[in-house]
């Protein structure tokens, strides 16, 4: 949240309403319903049964039934790690027994509210929740580790980082400007000069065609770093401002005076950074050169490789031998931790009227954990289950891999051959970028003579 809103929320008691608070988005009134202590950091594992965005009634019931069956197995003492590997639909955590990155206070990792609440409600490491639903599907979460909120010293780096962002940075900037004023013998005559502005600027200043009144006598308003800044400069600043929503004139003038003064002080400091800090000057030059190189590479190589569809297609066709499919298998893969379920699926594949969906419905009639099935085209040796197996066209022998039994039905053998551009586009773009970069560097070498000052070069190694 933005700093003023956050401040109002923290300073308002539960059940009470804050005074109106202004942010860059407008005015707010905040009502606080509840407060809780920071919950620390937690590491969890989960088992997830995915539901589609708009699941049918039967799909929803099947998912709910499956997660409840897994929960019963957990209550009966079966391994969470094993059940996650067998049944979880989360491909990112399944192979790790469902383990997820730590989340909570002090991390950049966040979970949906339902998941966080269920996880932090667990009392001990090893405890697991009842099934619960999120927008992604059904979950069971297990607590692996918990770390309470760190000490002030431990959290100080992240606190400093937050202070230097957004509205909080305004307080930091003000302190910095005050230090510059002290360093550069700042003298302010605002109290003696500002009255003229209060008296001679009225509400017409908020109109588009407003013209600044003439000064009877121009005097300096503040002095900074041996330079005086006068009333006319401030009046010009006001005249050059975009017309804004009306506000009290005194507030408007005071705000513009502060902004004008701060802009001058910061601009002066910025103009002297390279003089004051040689390391900054070197870093700035390095950054400038890096940005320049990035823009050139972007124009000559990266964007061209993506946007030059004709050139990309020509490059692909010219190098078609680099983008070939090995022999692939189009397969249906049935799996279960129970051999008898895979055996039943094997028998059903002999019935012409039974497809994968109907086989799943039949075998899973009494439990959604009985059988899983997937279909796809795979290079055999690249697939963890198919690699090394002696597979033939049609139905193959049931085999065990890790903790599951598998039945593989090979529908078709797809011969080795060229990929379509759409199938290899990512790699083709990468190769085309490398080709364009190499070609561009050759052109530069042919166009320019490179001279190396070896005396300076060797000094770098000293």
N, C-alpha and C positions, 0 to 999 in steps of 0.2 A: 504494500500500500504506500501511497505518497505520505511524506512525513507529517504534514498537518493533520491528515485524516487519522493516521496511526496514533498520533499524540492524543487526539480527542478520544479515540477508542480506549486507550490505556488509562486515561485520566478520569473517565466516566465510570461511576459505580454501576454494578449489576442492577438492571431494572430501571436505570435512569436514562435521561436524554441529555445529550451535550448541548452547549450553546452552539449557534451556527458557526461553522468553520469554513474558511475559504481555501480552495486549492486551485490549481491551474484548470481544473475541469468545471469549476463553479462553486456554489455554496452547498454545504452539507449539514444535515442534522443527524447525529449518530445515536442510535439506541443500542445499549449493551445488554444482551440476553444472558450471556454466561462468560466466565473466564476459567481458564485452566492453566496449570503450570506447564512449562515446556516439558515435553515427554522424553527427551533424550534421543538416543539412536538405537535402532533395533535391526537385527539381521534375522531374516525369516526364510522359510522354504514354503512353497505352496503346490497344491495340486489343483489344476484348473480344467474344467469342462466347458469348452467354448459354446456359446450360442450365437447364431447369426443375428444381424441387425433386426431383421423382422422374421423371427422363427415361427414356423407353423406350430399349431397347438401340440402336435405329436412330437416335433423336434424338442420343444420346450419340456414336455413331460419326460422324454427320453433322457435329456441332459440332467434334469432334476433327479430322476431315478438313478442315473449312473453315479452322480456325486454322493447320493445317500448310501449307495451300496459300498462305495469306497470308504465312506465314514464308518460304516459298520465293521469293515475289515480292520480299520485302524483301532476301533474300540476293542476288537478281539485280539489285539496285540501284533498285527502284521506291521512290517517295517514301512515307515513313511517314505524313506528313500526308495525302496523297491516299488511301492505303489505309484510314486511319482514317475519313476522311469517307465512303468508299465502303462499307466493310464492317463497321465497329464497331457493336455493339448497345447501346453506352452512349449514351443520348440526351443526357446532360448534357455529355459531352465530344466527341461525334462532330463537331459543327459547328466545333469549335476544333482539329481535327486530333488529337483524343485527349488534349489537354493537361489535366492535373489540378492542383488546388491543391498547393502545397508541403506536405510532411509531414516529421516527424522531430523531433529535439530542438528545443525552443523554440517549437513550434507546438502548437495544439490539435487538429491533424489527425492521425488515425491510420489506417493501413491494416491489413488482415489480415496475419498473419505471413508467409505465403507471398509476398505482394506486396512487402512491405518487404524481405524477404531478397533477392528477385530484383532489386529496384531498386538496393539498396546494393551488390550484387555487381558492378554495372557500373563499369568503370574510368574511362571517359572520356565527356564530353558527346557525344551522338550515337550511342553504343553502344546496341544493343537486345538483349533477352534471347531465349532460346529459349521456345517456348510452355510455359506452366505452368498448373496448375489451382488454383482456389480454390472456395469454396462458391458463388460467383456464376457460374462458368463458366471458360472458357479465356482467357488473356491473353498478350499480348506487350507488354513495357514498354520504353520508350526513355528514357534519361537526357537531360534537357534542361539542367539546371543543378545544381550541388552547392555547398553552403556548409558548411565545417567548423564544429564547435562554437565559439561565440563566446568572447570573453575574459571574465574575471571581471566586469569593469566593465559589459560589454554584458549579461551574464546577471543582474546584481544585482537589477534590479526584479522579475524572475520568481522569483528565489530568495527575496526578501523576501515575496512573495505566498504562496509555499508555506510559509514559516516561520510565517506568521500563520494557517495553517489546521490543523485537526485536532490531533493530539497535540503537534506542534511548538509550537503556540500555548501549551502549558502552561509551557514554559520562558520564553517571552516574558511570559506573565502573571506568573510568579514574579518576574521582574526588575522588572516594573511595580509589583507589590505592595511589593517591597523599597524602591523609590524613594519610594512613598507613606509607608512606615514612617519613612524618614529625614525626609521633609518634615513629618510630623505628630508628631514626637517620641514615637515608639513605645517603650514599655517593656514587657518580657515577664518575668513571674514564673513561667513554666511550671515551671522546674526545682525551685522551692520548693513548688509547689502540686500537681503532677501525681501525686506519690507516693500521695496519698490515694486517687486514682482507681484506680491500679494495685492497691491493697490491698483496696478495697471493691467493686470490680466484678469479677464472675467470669463463667464461661461461660454462666450463665443469661441474660445480656444478649441472647443470640441467640434466646431463646424469646419467643413472642408476648406472654405475660402478664407480662413482666419489669417490675418497679417499681423506680424509683431509690431507693437508700438515702438516709437523712437525713444532712445535713452537720452535724457538730458545731459548726462555725464557718464562716461565709461570708466569704471573703477575695477580693480582686480578683486576677485572673490576668494581665491585660494592660491597658495604658493606651494609648489612641490618640485623637488629636485632642481632648485634654482630657476624655475620657470613659473611665471605668473599667468593665471587664467582668469579672464575678465568677464564682466557682466554681459557684454555683447556676445561672447562665445556661448554663454549659457542660454541667452535669448535665441540664438541661432539653433541651438540644440532643441529647444522647445518647438520652434517653428518647423523643424525638420521631422518631428515625430509624427507618426501616423495618428490620425484622429481616432480617439478611443471613446468608449462609453463614458458619459459624464460622471464626474465625482466631485467632491468638494474641492474648490480651487486650491486651498492651502495644502491638502493632501496631494493633489496633482503636482504642484510645484515642488514640494519637499521630495516626493518620489523621484521626479526628474532630476533634481539637483543631486541626489545621492547617486542615481544611475550615471549621470554625466561625470561626476567626480570619480566614481569607481572605474568607469571606462577609460578615462585618461590615465589613471594610476596604473591599471593593468596593462594598457597599451605601452606605456613608458617602460614598465618592467619587461614586457615581452620583447621590446626593441633592444634591450640590453642583456638579454639572456646569453647570447653567444659571447658577449664581452665578459660577462661575470663568470660564466661556466664553460670553459674550453671543452670539457667532456661532452657537454650538451651540444656544442657546435659540431663536434665530430659525429655524435649520434644523429643529429639532424641531417647532416650530409649523407650519412649512411641510409637513413630512412628515405631521403629524397631520391637517392640513386636506386634504392630498392623499389620504390613506387614507380619510378620511371621504367625500370626493367620489367616490372609486372605489367604495366600498361602496354609496353611494346610486345611482350610475349602474348598477352591477351589478344592484341590486334592481329599479330602475325601468325600465331600458332593456335591457341586454345579456342577462341571464338571461331576462327576460320575453319578449324576441323569440325566443329559442330554445325555451323551454318552453311558451309559449302557442300550442299548435298550432292551436287553433280561431281565435284572433285572426290568426295568420299566414296561415291559409288564406283568411279573409275579406279580409285586406289584399291577398293575391295575386289573388283573384277580382275585387276592386274595381279593381285596377290591371293587369288582364290584358293590356291593350294595351301595357304596358311590357315584357312578357316574351314576345316573338314570335320564332319562327324565321324567318330569311330562307329563300328557296328553297334547298334542299340537294340534293346528289347522293349517291346510294348507289353506291359505285364499288369496283371491284377495280383496284389499281394494281400493275403489274409493272415492274420496273426492273433494269437491268444496265449495266455499262460497255461491254458488247459489243452492238452493234445486232443481230447475228444471233441472239442468245439471246432478245431481246425479240420478234424476228420469228418465231422458233419458237413462243414462247408465244402470239403472235397467231394462228398457224395452229391451235394446239391448242384455242383457245377456240371454234373453230367446231364442235368435236366435242361433242355433247350429253353424252356420258358423262364428260367431263373437267371436274373442278372445280378450284379453286385448288390444293388439296393435291396432286392427281394431276399437275397441270401442273408444279408445283415438283419433284416426284419425277422426272418424265420429263426435264425440262431439266437438272436438277442431277445426273443419273445419274453423270457423270464428274467433276463439280466442284461443290462447294457455293457457289462464288463466281459461278456462271453467272447465277443469277436470284434476285431477292428479290420478295416479294409482300405487299401489305397490303390489308385491306378496311375500309371505314368509311363513315360518313355525314358529309359536309363541306359547309360553305358555301364555294362555289367560290373566291371572292375572298379568303377567309381562309386558304386552303391554299397554301403556298409553291410547290408544283409545279403545282397546278391553276389558280391565278390567271392571268387574262388569256388562257386557252386557249379556243378555239372548240370546245366539246364537244357531242356529240350522243348520243342514246340508243344503247346498244350499243357496238361496238368502234370506237375512234377511231384516227386516224393516229398512228404512232410519232413522237415528238418528243424533242429533246435539251434537258435542263435541267442547267446547270452541267456536271458531268463524267459524267452518266448519260443513258441512253436510257430513255424511258418509254412504256408502253402503258396507256391508261386505258380500262376497260370500264365504261360507265355502265349499271348494272342498273335504276335507277329514279330519276325526278325527284320529289323530295318537295316539295310546294307550301308556300309560306309559311303560317304558322299559329301558334297559341298553343303555348307550351311547357307541359309538365306541371310541376307544382310541384317534383317530384323533379329535373327537368332544370335548374331555375333556382333551386334552394333557397338556394345561397350568396348570390347577389345579392339574392334576396327578403328573406332575414334581415337583410342589411346595410341595405336600404331601409327595412325595418320598424323597425330600431333607430333610424334617422335620424328616422322619423316619430314614434316614441314619445318621443324626446328633445325634438323640437320641441314636441310636445303638452305634455310635462311642463314645459318652460320657460315656455310660454304660461300654464299654470296657476299657476306660481310668480309670474309678473309680475302676474297678475290678483289674486292673493292678498296680495301684499306690495308695499309702496311702497319704491322704491329711492332713497336719498338719497346724493349724491356730495359730499364735502367738497372743493370745487375748490381751496381754498387749499393743502391737503395734496397733492392730485393734481398741481398745478402745480409744487410743490417737488421732485417726483420728476424733473422735467426739468431742474432747475438743476444 
